[in-house]
Amino acid sequence: MGIPYLACMALVASLYHLPPRVLPAIQAVEGGYPGLEHPDTNGTRDLGVMQVNTVWLVPLARYTGTPMATVYRRLRDDACYNIAAAGAIMRTQMEATHDGLLRAIGNYHSHTPDLNRAYQLRVMQSAARLFAAAQTGQ
C-alpha cells in the first residue's frame, strides 16, 4: 500500500522536526483528499488532505501573511500546502505539550481528553498498519 503525498510529508516532517511516520498515520485516519470540505457539528470545517480545521485559518493567515480566503482555498485544494499546515500545527502542539508526541497527536484532533485519547489510539493503529512491513523487515 502506497502513501499518498509521501515526498511532501517527508519534507514537512524534516522541516518541523517531526517523526517521519506521524503525518502519514494522521492522513490515513483523516482520509482527506484535495478539494474535500467536511462540515463539523461546531460550525467549523475540515479541509483537504489532512483535514485541517478552519479554526487554524487566522493563525495560518497571520503566520504566512496571506489573506484568509487564499489560505482557505489552498488548505482545501493544495495537498502540499495542507500537509505543511498540518506539520506546523503538529509542531505547535508538540511545543505546547513539551514534546509529548501522543498528546500532540491527540490535540491535532481535539483537546477534549476522551476524544484526544481515542484519536491517539486511532493514529497509533494507523501507523502500525502502514508501517507493519517495515517493522517486520518484509
LOVO-216754 format. One record per residue (C-alpha): residue number from 1; x, z, y. Coordinates in steps of 0.05 Angstrom, whole numbers. Layout:
% residues N
PT   num       xx       zz       yy
PT   NUM        X        Z        Y
...
END
This chain:
% residues 138
PT   num       xx       zz       yy
PT     1        0        0        0
PT     2       29      -21       67
PT     3       27       20      130
PT     4       -2      -18      190
PT     5       40      -19      253
PT     6       98       16      219
PT     7      150      -12      268
PT     8      112       17      327
PT     9      103       83      292
PT    10      176       88      274
PT    11      198       73      345
PT    12      148      123      375
PT    13      168      177      325
PT    14      240      167      344
PT    15      225      167      419
PT    16      185      232      415
PT    17      227      265      361
PT    18      171      269      311
PT    19      177      268      236
PT    20      171      194      216
PT    21      113      206      167
PT    22       67      242      217
PT    23       38      182      254
PT    24       23      140      192
PT    25      -10      200      159
PT    26      -53      213      221
PT    27      -72      140      227
PT    28      -94      138      155
PT    29     -140      196      168
PT    30     -166      168      233
PT    31     -177       98      204
PT    32     -175       65      272
PT    33     -161       -7      290
PT    34     -153      -47      355
PT    35     -218      -52      392
PT    36     -251        8      358
PT    37     -291       56      403
PT    38     -322      114      367
PT    39     -370      159      407
PT    40     -364      234      396
PT    41     -420      284      399
PT    42     -389      317      461
PT    43     -395      252      503
PT    44     -323      231      495
PT    45     -299      171      456
PT    46     -242      159      407
PT    47     -204       95      419
PT    48     -163       46      378
PT    49     -114       53      321
PT    50     -100      127      327
PT    51     -170      144      355
PT    52     -141      174      418
PT    53     -195      215      452
PT    54     -216      198      523
PT    55     -200      269      545
PT    56     -129      242      550
PT    57     -146      187      599
PT    58     -130      227      662
PT    59      -64      256      636
PT    60      -42      188      609
PT    61      -61      152      674
PT    62      -23      204      714
PT    63       38      200      667
PT    64       41      124      667
PT    65       18      113      739
PT    66      -34       65      712
PT    67     -108       61      732
PT    68     -154       97      683
PT    69     -193       33      668
PT    70     -128       -1      647
PT    71     -107       59      604
PT    72     -176       58      571
PT    73     -172      -16      555
PT    74     -101      -11      529
PT    75     -116       50      486
PT    76     -175       13      456
PT    77     -142      -56      447
PT    78      -66      -50      445
PT    79      -43      -19      379
PT    80       28       -1      400
PT    81        4       28      467
PT    82      -46       70      429
PT    83        8       94      380
PT    84       54      110      438
PT    85       -1      152      469
PT    86      -13      188      403
PT    87       62      202      399
PT    88       61      231      470
PT    89        1      274      452
PT    90       35      299      389
PT    91       99      316      428
PT    92       56      353      479
PT    93       23      392      423
PT    94       90      405      389
PT    95      117      436      454
PT    96       53      476      463
PT    97       59      505      393
PT    98      134      514      398
PT    99      149      460      345
PT   100       93      484      298
PT   101       82      416      265
PT   102       20      432      226
PT   103      -14      467      284
PT   104        4      408      329
PT   105      -27      360      278
PT   106      -90      402      277
PT   107      -91      404      353
PT   108      -89      328      354
PT   109     -160      333      326
PT   110     -187      400      351
PT   111     -166      468      378
PT   112     -224      500      341
PT   113     -189      540      285
PT   114     -232      517      226
PT   115     -232      444      248
PT   116     -157      448      262
PT   117     -141      475      192
PT   118     -187      424      158
PT   119     -153      367      196
PT   120      -84      394      178
PT   121     -104      391      104
PT   122     -132      320      110
PT   123      -67      296      143
PT   124      -24      330       90
PT   125      -65      298       35
PT   126      -59      231       70
PT   127       17      238       75
PT   128       20      256        1
PT   129      -19      193      -17
PT   130       20      148       30
PT   131       89      173       10
PT   132       80      193      -63
PT   133      121      135      -88
PT   134      178      153      -41
PT   135      176      225      -64
PT   136      179      207     -138
PT   137      232      153     -128
PT   138      186       96     -151
END
